Amino acid sequence: MPKPSQDALKTFRTLRRVSQALRLDTRKPSIDTGLGKAQLHALSVIHQQPDIGTGDLAKAMEVQPSTASNLVKPLIAKGLVEV
């Protein structure tokens, strides 16, 4: 197997640093709000489409309807979403 060039190694290291920074950045809202990324995504979709149903929310989030329902239940319990 050929050795990677110095340019390839430099590019890989840069991409790894960017990836790590993005992961840290996406964790921050969870820490600040107590909500996970998926719940924040659900809130964003619901904010854009306030009358959206669970089935359409699932389609918008590209998840199963049961997953969307499970994401919304705690949001309802916290008073962040009204039924």
PyMOL commands that set and color helices and strands:
alter all, ss='L'
color gray80, all
select helices_A, chain A and resi 6-33+37-48+54-61+65-77
alter helices_A, ss='H'
color red, helices_A
deselect
rebuild
show_as cartoon
